[in-house]
Amino acid sequence: MIKLTDIDHWPSTEELGMDESQRTAFISALTMEFVLIQGPPGTGKSYIGLQNARTLLLNKDKWKMQLGCNHYGGSNEKHQCILIVCYTNHALDQFVEGIIKFIPEKELTDVIPAVITIIEEAAEVPETHIVTAINPTCEHLILIGDHKQLKPKPAVRELATRFSLSISLFERMINNKIPYTCLQRQLE
């Protein structure tokens, strides 16, 4: 298990089974409030997202203490919730199948405000969907995707052109020079 509070002793690329770009993305997602992970097909974007979720869930006693939230009714309760957002059911099924191996199924469906939001295939998700998925308790946002692959498909072309709806929040952040990690090597 990776101890989130002991950054100086985090596992090497070999110990993690990742290449350097994957390890950089993995660590960035665990240490920064807003993260973009970009990569072509097969470079391990979903794998990194799953490993981040796994590591966060295995260390939830650590981030529970640090990510307390004051939600809706003004309560200062500490929450241990991660919201996973995927544009397609297929992507969500794959993520849930991976995550269910290390977390009880009941915890997957608890309805409590999420302080961490992971958005898989974020380059395909319309910006409005991402904005509405983020609730007031969100303190950590991880967007994973490839803006060079698929883009959002707005239903009304006129509105899409007029309001730039075919550009995802993911692509907009990259275009605005928000730092991101680009995965380099395809998984075998």
Secondary structure per residue as TSV (DSSP state, phi and psi in degrees):
chain	resnum	aa	ss	phi	psi
A	1	M	-	360.0	138.1
A	2	I	-	-85.0	128.9
A	3	K	-	-89.9	112.3
A	4	L	T	-59.7	-30.0
A	5	T	T	-84.3	-4.8
A	6	D	-	-115.4	64.2
A	7	I	G	-60.6	-32.6
A	8	D	G	-66.3	-17.9
A	9	H	G	-118.6	28.9
A	10	W	-	-69.6	152.0
A	11	P	-	-60.7	153.9
A	12	S	-	-76.0	174.7
A	13	T	H	-59.3	-40.2
A	14	E	H	-64.4	-45.2
A	15	E	H	-64.3	-33.4
A	16	L	H	-83.1	-17.5
A	17	G	T	71.9	35.2
A	18	M	-	-128.1	159.7
A	19	D	-	-87.1	178.5
A	20	E	H	-63.3	-40.9
A	21	S	H	-67.0	-36.2
A	22	Q	H	-66.8	-43.4
A	23	R	H	-62.4	-42.1
A	24	T	H	-60.6	-45.1
A	25	A	H	-63.3	-43.6
A	26	F	H	-58.9	-49.4
A	27	I	H	-68.1	-40.9
A	28	S	H	-58.1	-43.9
A	29	A	H	-66.1	-23.6
A	30	L	H	-92.2	-14.1
A	31	T	H	-120.4	-9.3
A	32	M	-	-117.2	152.3
A	33	E	S	-74.4	-33.4
A	34	F	E	-132.2	124.8
A	35	V	E	-135.2	137.7
A	36	L	E	-114.2	128.2
A	37	I	E	-120.9	114.5
A	38	Q	E	-116.3	147.4
A	39	G	-	-178.7	149.5
A	40	P	-	-64.9	171.4
A	41	P	T	-56.1	138.7
A	42	G	T	83.5	6.5
A	43	T	S	-91.9	0.0
A	44	G	S	99.6	21.5
A	45	K	H	-59.2	-50.3
A	46	S	H	-65.3	-38.5
A	47	Y	H	-60.6	-44.9
A	48	I	H	-64.1	-43.4
A	49	G	H	-59.3	-42.8
A	50	L	H	-65.5	-42.9
A	51	Q	H	-65.9	-36.1
A	52	N	H	-64.1	-47.1
A	53	A	H	-60.4	-44.0
A	54	R	H	-60.2	-48.7
A	55	T	H	-63.1	-42.7
A	56	L	H	-63.5	-41.9
A	57	L	H	-68.3	-36.3
A	58	L	H	-73.4	-15.6
A	59	N	T	-117.4	23.3
A	60	K	H	-63.4	-21.9
A	61	D	H	-64.9	-27.3
A	62	K	H	-78.4	-50.8
A	63	W	H	-78.3	-19.2
A	64	K	H	-60.3	-39.9
A	65	M	H	-69.2	-34.1
A	66	Q	H	-91.4	-26.0
A	67	L	-	-109.7	39.5
A	68	G	-	-60.7	150.6
A	69	C	-	-133.7	152.0
A	70	N	-	-109.0	91.8
A	71	H	B	-105.1	149.4
A	72	Y	T	33.8	-77.1
A	73	G	T	-81.7	3.7
A	74	G	T	87.8	6.0
A	75	S	B	-68.1	147.2
A	76	N	-	-104.8	26.1
A	77	E	-	-60.4	148.0
A	78	K	-	-95.2	132.6
A	79	H	-	-114.6	155.5
A	80	Q	-	-126.2	55.6
A	81	C	-	-119.6	139.3
A	82	I	E	-121.4	128.6
A	83	L	E	-95.8	125.2
A	84	I	E	-106.5	124.8
A	85	V	E	-120.4	127.9
A	86	C	E	-131.8	143.9
A	87	Y	S	-74.0	-34.4
A	88	T	S	-112.8	152.9
A	89	N	H	-62.1	-35.9
A	90	H	H	-60.9	-46.2
A	91	A	H	-63.3	-41.6
A	92	L	H	-65.2	-43.6
A	93	D	H	-56.9	-45.8
A	94	Q	H	-62.5	-42.8
A	95	F	H	-64.9	-46.5
A	96	V	H	-64.7	-40.1
A	97	E	H	-60.3	-36.4
A	98	G	H	-73.2	-40.8
A	99	I	H	-77.7	-29.1
A	100	I	T	-67.1	-15.5
A	101	K	T	-68.7	-21.4
A	102	F	S	-130.2	12.8
A	103	I	S	-142.5	137.8
A	104	P	-	-59.4	140.8
A	105	E	H	-58.6	-35.2
A	106	K	H	-59.3	-38.3
A	107	E	H	-66.8	-22.5
A	108	L	H	-69.7	-24.6
A	109	T	T	-111.8	5.7
A	110	D	-	-59.3	135.3
A	111	V	-	-101.8	94.2
A	112	I	-	-141.1	152.9
A	113	P	-	-59.5	132.0
A	114	A	-	-86.8	134.9
A	115	V	S	-95.2	-16.2
A	116	I	E	-123.5	131.9
A	117	T	E	-124.9	125.5
A	118	I	E	-113.2	124.4
A	119	I	E	-115.7	110.7
A	120	E	E	-85.1	145.8
A	121	E	T	54.2	41.7
A	122	A	T	-62.6	-23.4
A	123	A	T	-71.0	-19.8
A	124	E	T	-91.1	-20.0
A	125	V	S	-82.9	125.5
A	126	P	-	-57.2	144.7
A	127	E	H	-54.2	-40.0
A	128	T	H	-62.1	-34.3
A	129	H	H	-68.3	-40.0
A	130	I	H	-66.6	-46.5
A	131	V	H	-60.0	-40.3
A	132	T	H	-75.6	-20.3
A	133	A	H	-78.5	-21.4
A	134	I	-	-85.6	119.9
A	135	N	-	-98.6	172.1
A	136	P	T	-61.1	-18.2
A	137	T	T	-88.0	-5.9
A	138	C	-	-66.2	125.0
A	139	E	-	-121.8	-5.8
A	140	H	E	-148.2	118.0
A	141	L	E	-121.9	125.5
A	142	I	E	-119.8	116.5
A	143	L	E	-106.5	127.7
A	144	I	E	-124.0	129.1
A	145	G	E	174.3	-171.4
A	146	D	-	-141.3	100.8
A	147	H	T	-68.5	-10.5
A	148	K	T	-90.1	-4.6
A	149	Q	T	-99.8	-87.8
A	150	L	-	-110.7	151.5
A	151	K	-	-123.8	166.0
A	152	P	-	-60.2	150.6
A	153	K	-	-118.7	85.6
A	154	P	-	-63.3	146.7
A	155	A	S	-74.6	-32.3
A	156	V	-	-113.1	109.0
A	157	R	H	-58.9	-42.3
A	158	E	H	-58.6	-45.8
A	159	L	H	-68.1	-37.3
A	160	A	H	-59.5	-43.5
A	161	T	H	-69.4	-46.6
A	162	R	H	-66.1	-35.3
A	163	F	H	-114.3	14.8
A	164	S	T	53.9	43.9
A	165	L	T	-77.3	-10.8
A	166	S	T	-89.1	7.2
A	167	I	S	-107.5	124.3
A	168	S	-	-79.7	163.7
A	169	L	H	-58.8	-38.0
A	170	F	H	-56.5	-53.2
A	171	E	H	-65.6	-38.3
A	172	R	H	-61.2	-41.2
A	173	M	H	-65.1	-43.1
A	174	I	H	-64.5	-44.8
A	175	N	H	-61.7	-27.6
A	176	N	T	-93.6	17.2
A	177	K	T	65.3	28.3
A	178	I	-	-70.4	129.9
A	179	P	-	-57.9	141.9
A	180	Y	-	-146.9	162.2
A	181	T	E	-104.8	128.3
A	182	C	E	-104.4	119.7
A	183	L	-	-71.0	142.0
A	184	Q	-	-107.6	-37.3
A	185	R	S	-114.4	135.9
A	186	Q	-	-74.4	142.8
A	187	L	-	-71.7	150.7
A	188	E	-	-91.1	360.0
